[in-house]
Amino acid sequence: MEYIDFKAYQFGYNYGKASTTFTVFATDCEQLSVAIYADANRFQYTLHAMREVATNVWSVEIPGDLDGTYYNYFIDRSGLRFKANDPFAFSCSTNGRRSCVVDLARFKQRSADLKHVSEGLKSAIIYETHIRDFTVKTGDSVVDKGKYLGVIEGTGEDDRLSYLKHLGVSHIHFLPLQDFSSVDETVEDDYNWGYDPHHYFIPEGAYATDVDDPYARIDELLQMVEGVHGAGLGLILDVVYNHTYDSAWQALEILAPSVYFRKWQDGTFSDGSGCGSELNTMHPATRYLIVESLKHWQNFYGFDGFRFDLMALIDTETMQFVAAELKKTHPDVILYGEPWVATSTSLDPELRFVKGKQRGSGIAVFNDDYRQLLKGDSDGGGVGFVQGDSAQSHFIKTHLLGAIDYSEEHKGFTDCPFEAINYISAHDNLILYDKLKLSTNWSDREIMRATKLSFALFLLAFGVPFIQGGTELMHSKKMDRNSYKSGDRINAIDWSKRAEFAKLTDWVAKLTAFRKAMPCYHSFDAAQIRNHVKLLNHETVIGFQIEQVDFTAPYTMILINGQLSEQVIDLSIDDSLHKVLSSYENSCDHSRGFVLQEQQVCVLQQQTPFLVGS
């Protein structure tokens, strides 16, 4: 079956008050039936036989109003009966044991009223967090801690959406919200990042105020999206299409063995994620599931973009198809992901969506090369530029320029800077504070100075900035390198520290405000960077001059001293010289040449070039 064949059918259920039609893709079946349960928990059910209306497509129409009805599919194969949920269902029972019929028409107008934010990848500043991390350690004005609604609740110091706007953030990136299996929804404070997908069309129930109500998770997620958009922020959903939870007993494998999952020649599951069996993204059935579920999250729930976990386990053709389909209804949709695999995979290396494959695709990738140059390894004692090691300064310059092919000496992996997601830490591995502490044993004052330098290095770079939530508050995870199930004590952001770290958050806000005011960061392509950005030739200080002829101040000079000692440089200055930013409260001293203090960042503007001969 090709993709177009799948589009000819409405898989899942087609609800109407008079009847509901169930349609499912299943292979090698002797018989397939729908079991309609009396409620979410009782074992009594009524069995309705389905018929094969096309090759491997089974369907049945059941009369009556089935709104709120729970069901499963029963598959008879080789003398055995298997039970499976509906992979295309829009809601389910607590902990996803049974699928549930819900009438999405109830939300038709609210969904239609959701408007995507106008900012796309070129102007995005992304803030990564988790529903519980973002909502638990808040004050009394946040009632629904750990829930979708808790994201949009809060006044005064609890108003985190206004705080993010002040910080300069354009989009919140939430860790997975698609229903996952690694928490018990009946346990109030059970915690997991959620990279164990169970249902691709259904919101996670643990974040709803009533896990037993199949409508609550839908209603409250829509309220969250409305509230975040109303605050002027976009939403990016972290999605996991590289593997599923417990694949052998996952509904996809039960319904269609060896179709949805990638396997080795000996029949064992391929596990390139190290977390569970890989989805066979090249099969039309899998590709259809991926694309249709993404459309649902984009067009029904109003998400403005998607981050793809272990994106290299998705074949290049599928990623290109995803981008083309989503852009049909949202041309500015933001798409990015991890261009690597975790362990050995059966997917041909030539087919993987790795770094370099994103060129010209409209999809961005995490720039882990830059991350490693900035801080050293992710979990050990290695050091990088922000800890004072300037040995790799040459390559730092390449990535500051958007990892483009700038010159023979500076060659990157992008066709344009907006293909690079620039970051220094994310939810995986040590958070920035812990990494700096482990690798230097610095005091908190010294770590704050290095943190200010770190933010400057990815917020002043060409590309797309990405902030791990809490790093601007020097959040520590107590050296936990993989806090995926470590709970609120380790992961939750302590919002009461905003006053304590006001100087740091104000610095971040100044950087983002400067970035937004500079047209070059939102518009320069590779050719314009080559023509209008000139690198400073200095052994230890990194600097680059930006020329914007039609801008108020035509010449901008960005100076970055990563050294643990002051550095002096020579620049050509005129009477219009203006200091725009400095990571130190004092001005950049230029009484004896330009003097930069240890780990100081300084941004200057004037009417004439800073670099002689430019």
C-alpha positions, 0 to 999 in steps of 0.5 A: 500500500502506498501513502495515498491508499491510507489517505482513502480511509479514516482510520480510528473511528468516525463518530456520529450520534446515530452510529460510529464507524471503526476502521483499522489497518491489520495484517495476517488476521483470521478475524478482527472485532471491536470490543465495546465495554460497559465502562473504563474498568469492567471486563464485560464487553460486546463483540462486533465483528469487522469485515475486511473492506480492502486488503488489510483494512478492517471496518465496522459500523456500530449503531447508537451514540457511542460518545464516551464509550471505551473499546479495544480491538480483538485480533484472531491470528493463528488460533490465538486472540490478541487485544490492542488499543486503537493507534488512531484514537483521540482519547483513552482510559486511565493509563491507556488501557482502553481506547475511548470514543470522544466527539471532537466536534465539541471543541471544533470552534475552540480549535479553529480559533487557535492562531499560530504565532507569527514568529517562525524559525528565523526569529525563534528563541526557544525555552525547553521545559517539562510540564512538572518542572515548569509548574510544581515549585510555584506559589499559591496562585498556581492551583494546578501544579504539575498540570496543563492548567498550571502552565497558564495559572499564576499572578505576580511572581508566579506569572512565568509566561510574563517572565518568559516574555521579559526574558525574550523567549518566543517559544516554549518547548515542552518535553513529550505530551503524547500519551506515554507509559512510564508514569502511573496516572493515578499517582499524583507525583509520579515523574518521567520525561515521557520518551516512552510513547504509547498513543500518538494522537492522545495527550498524556493523562497525568497532566490533566486534573481528572485522569478518569475523564477522557475529555479532561486531557483534551479540554485542558490542553486546549486551554493551555495552548490558548493561554500560552498563545494569549501571552504571545508565546508559541508552543513546540512539542517534543515528539518521539517517532523513533521508538515506542514503549514495550514494542512487542506488546504495543498495539502497532505490532499486535495489529500488523506484525513486522510492519510498523517496527524495524527489525534485523534479519534474524527477526529481532527488533532494531533498537537504535534509541537504546530505549525501545524498538525503532519505528519502521519509518519507511513503511507507508503505514508508519509514515501515514501514522507519523504525518497524520498525528503531527497534523492533529497536534498542529491543526487541532491543538495549535502547536507551532512546531515540533522537536524530533527525538533521535531524528537520525532514526527517521529516514530522510525521505520521511522527514522531508515528507513531514516538512512538506505536509505540515507546511501546507497548513502552517508555512512557518512551522518550526521543525528541528531535532537530534541528528544522531542515533544512540546505539546500533540500528538496522537503518542504512547510514545513507538513509538517516537524517543526520547532520548535513542532510538538513541542508535546504530542507527547512528543518534545523538540527541541534548543533552539538559540535558547538555545544562541545566546543563551548563546555567540553564533554557533557558529563565529565570533567572536560573543559571548553571555551567557557571554562577558559580553554581557547585552543578551539577558538578557530572552530568557535568562530565557525559556529558563531557565523551559523556553521555556514561555509564562510571561507576555506578556513571556516567550513560548517554543515549548514546552507543557512544559519537557521538550520543550526540550533545553538545551545549549551545544554538541554534536558539530557546530561548535566545541566550547565551549573552542574557541568561548570561546577564539576569541571572547575569547582568554581564558586557560584560567583565565578559560575555566574560569570561563565554562565553569562558568557555561555548565554552570550555565545549562543544568543549572539551567534547566527542561528536559532538560540535554545535555552534549557529551562532553569539555566538562567536561574543557575538551577542544579540537578545535584549532578544527576546526569540522566534525571528522566525519572528523578522527580520534582526534587531534582528537576523542578525549577525553583521560581523563588530564585528569580530575585536572587539571580535577577542580574543573570536574567536581566543579562539574558533579557538584554542579549535577546533584546539586542538580538531582536533589534538587529535585523541581521539575525533574522534575515542574513543568509549565508551569502550575506554573512560572508559579505557583511560579517568580518572576523577579528584577527586576534589570538585569544579574543573572539570578535566579529564585525557586522555591517548593516548599511540601512541600520541606525548604527551601520557597524556593530562589533561583538567582542568575546573574551573567554580567557581567565585574564584581561585581554587588550585589542586594537580597534579603529573607533570614531566619536560615534562609539556607543557601548550597547552591551557589556557583561560587566557593569563597567564599560569596556575600557579603551584608554589603552586599547580596548581592554576586556576583563576576564570572560567579558562580553562587549558589544559596540556600535559606531558609524564607521568600521572597527576593523581597518580595511573592512 
